[in-house]
């Protein structure tokens, strides 16, 4: 009898179109679907091992709502491919550090809710990986989330064009936090964000 794998607790910074596609895709591929996945298993882990435990945004149509509902909320426009079950994860308010101007300002309804203590949420939810899915240009938010990941002790994946991984300050900070040679600090930077719409988090 094989030993059950431990799930990977994931927190999402931004609940826009990219987050919607990620959460829906995870649910889809967790049900024994492999078509479309380049690597159905990585390091022994599969889509079914991802467990979303926290999420942050600034739009009042998402903040305070279950993640399973928020991913379908406007201004998101990603295609609905699955009907998600209630996740038990309430989207929490974050600091709108980069504001909401330009195109984003016309579509985002900034919530008046009190910003959450992100470090505490990450620790309490036992987050393993914080995935940054904030919109292009949200450099302050991207660095803030990098700091929250450091403070809480979780890993950080920057899936935006923000220059975090190439910044020597952040490189040094994460290396000091994880000095063991047995640990690998993985940075992921997408060359281009989703063109289907905008993430409402900034």
MARBA-3410 file (N, C-alpha, C, O; in Angstrom, 1 decimal):
202
0.8,-1.2,0.0,0.0,0.0,0.0,0.9,1.2,0.0,1.7,1.4,0.9 ~ 0.7,2.1,-1.0,1.5,3.3,-1.1,1.1,4.4,-0.1,0.0,4.5,0.2 ~ 2.1,5.1,0.3,1.9,6.2,1.3,1.2,7.4,0.5,1.6,7.8,-0.5 ~ 0.1,7.9,1.1,-0.6,9.0,0.5,0.3,10.3,0.5,1.0,10.6,1.5 ~ 0.3,10.9,-0.7,1.1,12.2,-0.8,0.5,13.3,0.0,-0.7,13.4,0.2
1.4,14.1,0.5,0.9,15.3,1.2,0.5,16.4,0.2,1.2,16.6,-0.8 ~ -0.7,17.0,0.4,-1.1,18.0,-0.5,-0.3,19.3,-0.4,0.4,19.5,0.6 ~ -0.3,20.1,-1.5,0.4,21.4,-1.5,-0.6,22.5,-1.3,-1.4,22.7,-2.1 ~ -0.4,23.2,-0.2,-1.3,24.3,0.2,-0.9,25.6,-0.6,0.2,26.0,-0.5 ~ -1.8,26.1,-1.4,-1.5,27.2,-2.3,-2.4,28.4,-1.9,-3.6,28.3,-1.7
-1.8,29.6,-1.9,-2.5,30.9,-1.7,-2.4,31.7,-3.0,-1.3,31.6,-3.7 ~ -3.4,32.4,-3.3,-3.4,33.2,-4.6,-3.5,34.7,-4.3,-4.3,35.2,-3.5 ~ -2.5,35.4,-4.9,-2.5,36.9,-4.8,-3.1,37.4,-6.1,-2.4,37.5,-7.1 ~ -4.4,37.8,-6.0,-5.1,38.2,-7.2,-6.0,37.1,-7.6,-5.6,36.0,-7.9 ~ -7.3,37.5,-7.8,-8.3,36.5,-8.3,-8.9,36.9,-9.6,-10.1,37.1,-9.7
-8.0,37.2,-10.6,-8.4,37.6,-11.9,-8.5,36.4,-12.8,-8.8,35.3,-12.4 ~ -8.4,36.7,-14.1,-8.6,35.7,-15.1,-7.6,34.5,-15.0,-7.9,33.4,-15.2 ~ -6.3,34.9,-14.7,-5.3,33.8,-14.6,-5.6,32.9,-13.4,-5.5,31.7,-13.5 ~ -6.1,33.5,-12.3,-6.4,32.7,-11.1,-7.6,31.8,-11.5,-7.7,30.7,-11.1 ~ -8.6,32.4,-12.2,-9.8,31.6,-12.6,-9.4,30.4,-13.4,-9.9,29.3,-13.2
-8.5,30.6,-14.4,-8.1,29.5,-15.2,-7.3,28.5,-14.4,-7.5,27.3,-14.7 ~ -6.5,28.9,-13.5,-5.7,28.0,-12.7,-6.6,27.2,-11.8,-6.4,26.0,-11.7 ~ -7.5,27.8,-11.1,-8.4,27.1,-10.2,-9.3,26.1,-10.9,-9.5,25.0,-10.5 ~ -9.9,26.6,-12.0,-10.7,25.7,-12.8,-9.9,24.6,-13.4,-10.4,23.4,-13.5 ~ -8.8,24.9,-13.9,-7.9,23.9,-14.5,-7.5,22.8,-13.5,-7.5,21.6,-13.9
-7.2,23.2,-12.3,-6.9,22.3,-11.3,-8.0,21.3,-11.0,-7.8,20.1,-10.9 ~ -9.2,21.9,-10.9,-10.4,21.0,-10.7,-10.7,20.1,-11.8,-11.0,18.9,-11.6 ~ -10.5,20.6,-13.0,-10.7,19.8,-14.2,-9.7,18.6,-14.3,-10.1,17.5,-14.5 ~ -8.4,18.9,-14.2,-7.4,17.9,-14.3,-7.3,17.0,-13.1,-6.6,15.9,-13.1 ~ -7.9,17.4,-12.0,-7.9,16.5,-10.8,-8.8,15.3,-11.0,-8.7,14.3,-10.3
-9.7,15.4,-12.0,-10.7,14.3,-12.2,-10.2,13.4,-13.3,-10.9,13.2,-14.3 ~ -9.0,13.0,-13.2,-8.4,12.0,-14.1,-8.3,12.5,-15.6,-8.5,11.7,-16.5 ~ -8.2,13.8,-15.8,-8.0,14.3,-17.1,-6.5,14.6,-17.3,-5.9,15.2,-16.4 ~ -5.9,14.2,-18.4,-4.5,14.5,-18.7,-4.3,15.2,-20.0,-3.2,15.8,-20.3 ~ -5.3,15.2,-20.9,-5.2,15.9,-22.2,-5.0,17.4,-22.0,-5.8,18.0,-21.4
-3.8,17.9,-22.5,-3.5,19.3,-22.4,-2.4,19.5,-21.4,-1.9,20.6,-21.3 ~ -2.1,18.6,-20.6,-1.1,18.7,-19.6,0.3,18.2,-20.1,0.3,17.0,-20.5 ~ 1.3,19.0,-20.2,2.6,18.6,-20.6,3.2,17.6,-19.7,3.9,16.6,-20.1 ~ 2.9,17.8,-18.4,3.5,16.9,-17.3,2.4,16.6,-16.3,2.3,17.4,-15.3 ~ 1.7,15.6,-16.5,0.6,15.2,-15.5,1.1,15.0,-14.1,0.4,15.2,-13.1
2.4,14.7,-14.0,3.0,14.4,-12.6,4.4,15.1,-12.6,5.2,14.9,-13.5 ~ 4.6,15.9,-11.6,5.9,16.6,-11.4,6.4,16.3,-10.0,5.7,16.7,-9.0 ~ 7.5,15.6,-9.9,8.0,15.3,-8.6,7.1,14.4,-7.8,7.2,14.4,-6.5 ~ 6.3,13.6,-8.5,5.3,12.8,-7.8,4.0,13.4,-7.4,3.1,12.8,-6.9 ~ 3.9,14.7,-7.7,2.6,15.4,-7.4,1.8,15.6,-8.6,2.3,15.8,-9.8
0.5,15.6,-8.5,-0.5,15.8,-9.6,-1.4,16.9,-9.2,-1.4,17.5,-8.1 ~ -2.2,17.3,-10.2,-3.2,18.4,-10.0,-4.1,18.2,-8.8,-4.4,19.1,-8.1 ~ -4.4,16.9,-8.5,-5.3,16.6,-7.4,-4.6,16.9,-6.0,-5.3,16.9,-5.0 ~ -3.3,17.1,-6.0,-2.6,17.4,-4.8,-2.6,18.9,-4.4,-2.1,19.2,-3.3 ~ -3.0,19.7,-5.3,-3.1,21.2,-5.1,-4.3,21.5,-4.2,-5.4,21.1,-4.5
-4.1,22.2,-3.1,-5.1,22.6,-2.2,-5.1,24.1,-2.0,-4.2,24.6,-1.3 ~ -6.1,24.8,-2.5,-6.2,26.3,-2.3,-6.7,26.6,-0.9,-7.8,26.2,-0.5 ~ -5.8,27.3,-0.2,-6.2,27.6,1.2,-6.3,29.1,1.6,-6.8,29.4,2.6 ~ -6.0,30.0,0.6,-6.1,31.4,0.9,-6.1,32.2,-0.5,-5.6,31.7,-1.4 ~ -6.8,33.3,-0.5,-6.8,34.2,-1.7,-7.0,35.6,-1.3,-7.7,35.9,-0.3
-6.4,36.5,-2.1,-6.5,37.9,-1.8,-6.8,38.7,-3.1,-6.4,38.3,-4.2 ~ -7.6,39.8,-2.9,-8.0,40.6,-4.0,-8.4,42.0,-3.5,-8.3,42.2,-2.2 ~ -8.8,42.9,-4.3,-9.2,44.2,-3.8,-10.6,44.6,-4.4,-11.2,45.6,-3.9 ~ -11.2,43.8,-5.2,-12.5,44.1,-5.8,-13.6,43.6,-4.9,-13.6,42.5,-4.4 ~ -14.6,44.5,-4.7,-15.7,44.2,-3.7,-16.6,43.1,-4.2,-17.4,42.5,-3.5
-16.5,42.7,-5.5,-17.3,41.6,-6.0,-16.6,40.2,-5.8,-17.2,39.2,-6.1 ~ -15.4,40.3,-5.2,-14.7,39.1,-4.9,-14.3,39.0,-3.4,-14.4,37.9,-2.8 ~ -13.9,40.1,-2.8,-13.6,40.2,-1.4,-14.8,39.8,-0.6,-15.9,40.3,-0.8 ~ -14.6,38.8,0.3,-15.7,38.4,1.2,-16.5,37.2,0.6,-17.4,36.7,1.3 ~ -16.2,36.8,-0.6,-16.9,35.7,-1.3,-16.0,34.5,-1.3,-14.8,34.6,-1.3
-16.6,33.3,-1.4,-15.9,32.1,-1.5,-15.1,32.1,-2.8,-15.6,32.6,-3.9 ~ -13.9,31.5,-2.8,-13.1,31.5,-4.0,-13.8,30.9,-5.2,-13.6,31.3,-6.3 ~ -14.6,29.9,-5.0,-15.3,29.2,-6.0,-16.3,30.1,-6.7,-16.7,29.8,-7.9 ~ -16.7,31.2,-6.1,-17.6,32.2,-6.7,-16.8,33.3,-7.3,-17.2,33.8,-8.3 ~ -15.8,33.7,-6.5,-15.0,34.9,-6.9,-14.4,34.7,-8.3,-14.2,35.7,-9.1
-13.9,33.5,-8.6,-13.2,33.3,-9.9,-14.2,33.6,-11.1,-13.7,33.8,-12.2 ~ -15.5,33.6,-10.9,-16.4,33.8,-12.0,-16.9,35.3,-12.0,-17.7,35.7,-12.9 ~ -16.6,36.0,-11.0,-17.1,37.4,-10.8,-16.5,38.4,-11.8,-15.3,38.2,-12.1 ~ -17.2,39.4,-12.2,-16.7,40.5,-13.0,-15.6,41.2,-12.2,-15.7,41.3,-11.0 ~ -14.6,41.7,-12.9,-14.5,41.9,-14.4,-13.9,40.6,-15.1,-13.5,40.7,-16.2
-13.8,39.5,-14.4,-13.2,38.3,-15.0,-14.0,37.9,-16.2,-15.2,38.1,-16.3 ~ -13.3,37.4,-17.2,-14.0,37.0,-18.5,-13.5,35.7,-19.0,-13.8,35.3,-20.1 ~ -12.8,34.9,-18.1,-12.3,33.6,-18.5,-13.5,32.7,-18.8,-14.5,32.8,-18.1 ~ -13.3,31.8,-19.7,-14.3,30.8,-20.0,-14.6,29.9,-18.8,-13.7,29.5,-18.1 ~ -15.9,29.6,-18.6,-16.2,28.7,-17.5,-16.2,27.3,-18.0,-17.0,26.9,-18.9
-15.3,26.5,-17.5,-15.1,25.1,-18.0,-15.6,24.1,-17.0,-15.8,22.9,-17.3 ~ -15.7,24.5,-15.7,-16.2,23.5,-14.7,-17.1,24.3,-13.7,-17.0,25.5,-13.6 ~ -17.9,23.6,-13.0,-18.7,24.1,-11.9,-18.0,23.8,-10.6,-18.0,22.6,-10.2 ~ -17.4,24.8,-10.0,-16.6,24.5,-8.8,-17.5,24.3,-7.6,-18.5,24.9,-7.4 ~ -17.0,23.4,-6.7,-17.7,23.2,-5.4,-17.2,24.3,-4.4,-16.1,24.9,-4.6
-18.0,24.6,-3.4,-17.6,25.6,-2.4,-16.2,25.2,-1.8,-16.1,24.0,-1.4 ~ -15.3,26.1,-1.8,-13.9,25.8,-1.4,-13.7,26.0,0.1,-12.8,25.4,0.7 ~ -14.6,26.8,0.7,-14.4,27.1,2.1,-13.3,28.2,2.3,-12.9,28.5,3.4 ~ -12.8,28.7,1.2,-11.8,29.8,1.2,-12.4,31.1,0.9,-12.9,31.3,-0.2 ~ -12.4,32.1,1.8,-13.0,33.4,1.6,-11.9,34.3,1.1,-10.8,34.4,1.7
-12.2,35.0,0.0,-11.2,35.9,-0.6,-11.1,37.1,0.4,-12.1,37.7,0.8 ~ -9.9,37.5,0.7,-9.6,38.5,1.7,-9.1,39.8,1.0,-8.4,39.7,0.0 ~ -9.3,40.9,1.7,-8.9,42.2,1.1,-7.4,42.4,1.3,-6.8,42.0,2.3 ~ -6.8,42.9,0.3,-5.3,43.3,0.3,-5.2,44.8,0.1,-6.1,45.5,-0.2 ~ -4.0,45.2,0.4,-3.7,46.6,0.2,-3.6,47.0,-1.3,-2.9,46.4,-2.0
-4.4,48.0,-1.7,-4.4,48.4,-3.2,-3.2,49.3,-3.4,-3.3,50.5,-3.7 ~ -2.0,48.8,-3.2,-0.7,49.6,-3.3,-0.5,50.3,-4.6,0.0,51.4,-4.6 ~ -0.8,49.7,-5.7,-0.6,50.3,-7.0,-1.8,51.0,-7.5,-1.8,51.6,-8.6 ~ -2.9,51.1,-6.7,-4.1,51.8,-7.1,-4.8,51.1,-8.2,-4.5,49.9,-8.5 ~ -5.8,51.7,-8.7,-6.6,51.1,-9.8,-7.0,52.2,-10.8,-8.0,52.9,-10.7
-6.0,52.5,-11.7,-6.2,53.5,-12.7,-6.2,53.0,-14.1,-6.0,51.8,-14.3 ~ -6.4,53.8,-15.1,-6.5,53.4,-16.5,-7.6,52.5,-16.7,-8.7,52.6,-16.2 ~ -7.3,51.4,-17.6,-8.3,50.4,-17.9,-8.8,49.7,-16.7,-10.0,49.5,-16.5 ~ -7.9,49.4,-15.8,-8.2,48.7,-14.6,-9.2,49.5,-13.7,-10.1,49.0,-13.1 ~ -8.9,50.8,-13.6,-9.7,51.7,-12.8,-11.2,51.8,-13.3,-12.1,52.0,-12.5
-11.4,51.6,-14.6,-12.7,51.6,-15.1,-13.5,50.3,-14.8,-14.7,50.3,-14.8 ~ -12.8,49.2,-14.5,-13.4,47.9,-14.3,-13.4,47.4,-12.8,-14.3,46.6,-12.5 ~ -12.5,47.9,-12.1,-12.3,47.4,-10.7,-13.1,48.3,-9.7,-13.1,49.5,-9.7 ~ -13.9,47.6,-8.8,-14.6,48.2,-7.8,-13.9,48.0,-6.5,-14.0,46.9,-5.9 ~ -13.1,48.9,-6.1,-12.2,48.7,-4.9,-13.1,48.6,-3.6,-13.9,49.4,-3.3
-12.9,47.5,-2.9,-13.6,47.2,-1.7,-13.2,48.2,-0.6,-12.1,48.6,-0.5 ~ -14.2,48.4,0.3,-13.9,49.3,1.5,-13.6,48.4,2.7,-13.5,48.9,3.8 ~ -13.4,47.1,2.5,-13.1,46.2,3.6,-11.8,46.5,4.1,-10.9,47.0,3.4 ~ -11.6,46.1,5.4,-10.3,46.3,6.0,-9.3,45.3,5.5,-9.6,44.1,5.4 ~ -8.1,45.7,5.1,-7.1,44.8,4.6,-6.7,43.7,5.6,-6.6,44.0,6.8
-6.5,42.5,5.1,-6.2,41.4,6.0,-4.7,41.5,6.4,-3.9,42.1,5.7 ~ -4.4,40.8,7.4,-3.0,40.6,7.8,-2.5,39.4,7.0,-2.7,38.3,7.4 ~ -1.9,39.7,5.9,-1.5,38.6,4.9,-0.6,37.6,5.5,-0.7,36.4,5.3 ~ 0.4,38.1,6.2,1.4,37.1,6.8,0.7,36.2,7.8,1.0,35.0,7.8 ~ -0.2,36.7,8.6,-0.9,35.8,9.5,-1.8,34.8,8.8,-1.9,33.7,9.2
-2.5,35.3,7.7,-3.3,34.4,7.0,-2.5,33.3,6.4,-2.9,32.1,6.4 ~ -1.4,33.6,5.8,-0.5,32.6,5.2,0.0,31.6,6.3,0.0,30.4,6.0 ~ 0.3,32.1,7.4,0.8,31.2,8.5,-0.4,30.3,9.0,-0.2,29.1,9.1 ~ -1.5,30.9,9.3,-2.6,30.2,9.8,-3.2,29.1,8.9,-3.6,28.1,9.3 ~ -3.1,29.4,7.6,-3.6,28.5,6.6,-2.5,27.4,6.2,-2.8,26.6,5.4
-1.3,27.6,6.8,-0.2,26.7,6.5,0.1,26.6,5.0,0.3,25.6,4.4 ~ 0.1,27.8,4.4,0.4,27.9,3.0,1.8,27.5,2.7,2.8,27.9,3.4 ~ 2.0,26.6,1.6,3.3,26.2,1.2,3.8,27.1,0.1,5.0,27.4,0.0 ~ 2.9,27.5,-0.8,3.3,28.4,-1.9,2.3,29.5,-2.1,1.1,29.3,-2.2 ~ 2.9,30.7,-2.3,2.1,31.9,-2.6,2.3,32.2,-4.0,3.4,32.5,-4.4
1.2,32.2,-4.9,1.4,32.5,-6.3,0.9,33.9,-6.6,-0.3,34.2,-6.3 ~ 1.8,34.7,-7.1,1.5,36.1,-7.4,0.9,36.2,-8.8,1.5,35.9,-9.8 ~ -0.4,36.5,-8.9,-1.2,36.6,-10.2,-1.8,38.0,-10.3,-2.8,38.2,-10.9 ~ -1.1,39.0,-9.7,-1.5,40.4,-9.8,-1.3,40.9,-11.2,-0.5,40.3,-12.0 ~ -2.0,42.0,-11.6,-1.9,42.4,-13.0,-0.6,43.1,-13.4,0.2,43.5,-12.5
-0.4,43.1,-14.7,0.8,43.8,-15.2,0.9,45.2,-14.7,-0.1,46.0,-14.7 ~ 2.0,45.6,-14.1,2.2,47.0,-13.6,2.1,47.0,-12.1,2.4,48.1,-11.5 ~ 1.6,46.0,-11.5,1.4,46.0,-10.0,2.7,45.6,-9.3,2.8,44.6,-8.6 ~ 3.8,46.4,-9.6,5.1,46.1,-9.0,5.2,46.2,-7.5,5.8,45.4,-6.9 ~ 4.5,47.2,-6.9,4.5,47.4,-5.5,3.8,46.2,-4.8,4.3,45.7,-3.8
2.7,45.8,-5.4,2.0,44.6,-4.8,2.8,43.3,-4.9,2.9,42.5,-4.0 ~ 3.5,43.2,-6.1,4.3,42.0,-6.3,5.4,41.9,-5.2,5.7,40.8,-4.7 ~ 6.1,43.1,-4.9,7.1,43.1,-3.9,6.6,42.9,-2.5,7.2,42.3,-1.7 ~ 5.4,43.4,-2.3,4.7,43.3,-1.0,4.5,41.8,-0.7,4.7,41.3,0.4 ~ 4.0,41.1,-1.7,3.7,39.7,-1.6,5.0,38.9,-1.4,5.0,37.9,-0.7
6.0,39.3,-2.1,7.3,38.6,-1.9,7.7,38.7,-0.4,8.2,37.7,0.1 ~ 7.6,39.9,0.1,7.9,40.1,1.5,7.0,39.3,2.5,7.5,38.7,3.5 ~ 5.7,39.2,2.1,4.8,38.4,3.0,5.2,36.9,2.9,5.1,36.2,3.9 ~ 5.6,36.4,1.8,6.1,35.1,1.6,7.3,34.8,2.5,7.4,33.8,3.2 ~ 8.2,35.8,2.5,9.4,35.7,3.3,9.1,35.6,4.8,9.6,34.8,5.6
8.2,36.6,5.2,7.8,36.7,6.6,7.1,35.5,7.1,7.2,35.1,8.3 ~ 6.3,34.8,6.3,5.5,33.7,6.7,6.2,32.4,6.5,5.9,31.3,7.1 ~ 7.3,32.4,5.7,8.1,31.2,5.5,7.7,30.3,4.4,8.1,29.1,4.3 ~ 6.8,30.8,3.5,6.3,30.0,2.4,7.1,30.3,1.1,7.8,31.3,1.1 ~ 7.0,29.5,0.1,7.6,29.7,-1.2,6.8,30.8,-1.9,5.7,31.0,-1.6
7.5,31.4,-2.9,6.8,32.4,-3.7,7.0,32.2,-5.2,8.2,32.1,-5.6 ~ 6.0,32.2,-5.9,6.0,32.1,-7.4,5.5,33.4,-8.0,4.3,33.7,-7.8 ~ 6.3,34.1,-8.7,5.9,35.3,-9.3,5.5,35.0,-10.7,6.4,34.9,-11.6 ~ 4.2,34.9,-11.0,3.7,34.6,-12.3,3.3,35.8,-13.1,2.3,35.8,-13.7 ~ 4.1,36.9,-12.9,3.8,38.2,-13.6,5.1,38.7,-14.2,6.2,38.2,-13.9
5.0,39.8,-15.0,6.2,40.4,-15.6,7.0,41.2,-14.6,8.1,41.7,-14.9 ~ 6.5,41.4,-13.4,7.2,42.3,-12.4,8.6,41.7,-12.1,8.7,40.5,-12.0 ~ 9.6,42.6,-12.0,11.0,42.2,-11.9,11.3,41.9,-10.4,11.8,42.8,-9.7 ~ 10.9,40.7,-10.0,11.2,40.3,-8.6,12.4,39.3,-8.6,13.4,39.5,-7.9 ~ 12.3,38.3,-9.4,13.3,37.3,-9.5,14.7,37.8,-9.9,15.7,37.2,-9.5
14.7,38.8,-10.7,15.9,39.3,-11.2,16.5,40.4,-10.3,17.6,40.9,-10.6 ~ 15.8,40.8,-9.3,16.2,41.8,-8.4,17.2,41.2,-7.3,16.8,40.3,-6.6 ~ 18.4,41.7,-7.3,19.4,41.1,-6.4,19.0,41.1,-4.9,19.3,40.3,-4.1 ~ 18.2,42.2,-4.6,17.8,42.3,-3.2,16.9,41.1,-2.8,17.0,40.5,-1.7 ~ 15.9,40.8,-3.7,15.0,39.7,-3.4,15.8,38.3,-3.5,15.5,37.4,-2.7
16.7,38.2,-4.4,17.5,37.0,-4.5,18.2,36.7,-3.2,18.2,35.6,-2.7 ~ 18.8,37.7,-2.7,19.6,37.6,-1.5,18.7,37.3,-0.3,19.0,36.5,0.6 ~ 17.5,37.9,-0.2,16.6,37.7,0.9,16.1,36.3,0.9,16.1,35.7,2.0 ~ 15.8,35.7,-0.2,15.3,34.4,-0.2,16.4,33.4,0.0,16.1,32.3,0.6 ~ 17.6,33.7,-0.5,18.7,32.7,-0.2,19.0,32.7,1.3,19.4,31.7,1.8
19.0,33.9,1.9,19.2,33.9,3.4,18.1,33.2,4.1,18.4,32.6,5.2 ~ 16.9,33.3,3.6,15.8,32.6,4.3,15.9,31.1,4.1,15.5,30.3,5.0 ~ 16.4,30.6,3.0,16.5,29.2,2.7,17.9,28.9,2.3,18.2,28.6,1.1 ~ 18.8,28.9,3.3,20.3,28.7,3.0,20.7,27.3,2.7,21.7,27.0,2.1 ~ 19.8,26.3,3.1,20.2,24.9,2.9,20.4,24.6,1.4,19.5,24.9,0.6
21.4,23.9,1.1,21.7,23.5,-0.3,20.7,22.4,-0.8,20.6,22.2,-2.0 ~ 20.0,21.8,0.2,19.1,20.8,-0.2,17.7,21.4,-0.6,16.9,20.7,-1.2 ~ 17.6,22.7,-0.4,16.4,23.3,-0.9,16.6,24.1,-2.2,17.6,24.6,-2.4 ~ 15.6,24.0,-3.0,15.6,24.7,-4.3,14.6,25.9,-4.3,13.4,25.7,-4.0 ~ 15.1,27.0,-4.6,14.2,28.2,-4.7,13.8,28.3,-6.1,14.6,28.6,-7.0
12.5,28.1,-6.4,12.1,28.1,-7.8,11.3,29.4,-8.1,10.4,29.8,-7.4 ~ 11.8,30.1,-9.1,11.2,31.4,-9.5,10.5,31.1,-10.9,11.2,30.6,-11.8 ~ 9.3,31.5,-11.1,8.6,31.3,-12.4,8.1,32.7,-12.8,7.4,33.4,-12.1 ~ 8.6,33.1,-14.0,8.1,34.4,-14.5,7.5,34.1,-15.9,8.2,33.6,-16.8 ~ 6.3,34.5,-16.1,5.6,34.3,-17.3,6.0,35.5,-18.3,6.1,36.6,-17.8
6.3,35.2,-19.5,6.7,36.2,-20.4,5.6,37.1,-20.8,5.9,38.3,-21.0 ~ 4.4,36.7,-20.8,3.3,37.5,-21.1,2.0,37.1,-20.3,1.7,35.9,-20.3 ~ 1.4,38.0,-19.6,0.2,37.7,-18.9,-1.0,37.3,-19.8,-0.9,37.6,-21.0 ~ -2.0,36.8,-19.2,-3.2,36.4,-20.0,-3.8,37.6,-20.8,-3.9,38.7,-20.2 ~ -4.1,37.4,-22.1,-4.6,38.5,-22.9,-6.1,38.4,-22.9,-6.8,39.2,-23.6
-6.8,37.5,-22.1,-8.2,37.4,-22.1,-8.9,38.5,-21.3,-10.1,38.6,-21.3 ~ -8.1,39.2,-20.4,-8.7,40.2,-19.6,-7.7,40.6,-18.6,-6.5,40.4,-18.7 ~ -8.2,41.3,-17.5,-7.3,41.8,-16.5,-7.6,41.1,-15.1,-8.8,40.7,-14.9 ~ -6.6,41.0,-14.3,-6.8,40.6,-12.9,-7.3,41.8,-12.2,-6.7,42.9,-12.4 ~ -8.2,41.7,-11.3,-8.7,42.9,-10.6,-7.9,43.2,-9.4,-8.1,44.2,-8.7
-6.8,42.5,-9.1,-6.0,42.8,-7.9,-4.8,43.7,-8.3,-4.2,43.4,-9.3 ~ -4.6,44.7,-7.5,-3.4,45.5,-7.7,-2.7,45.8,-6.5,-1.7,46.5,-6.5
END
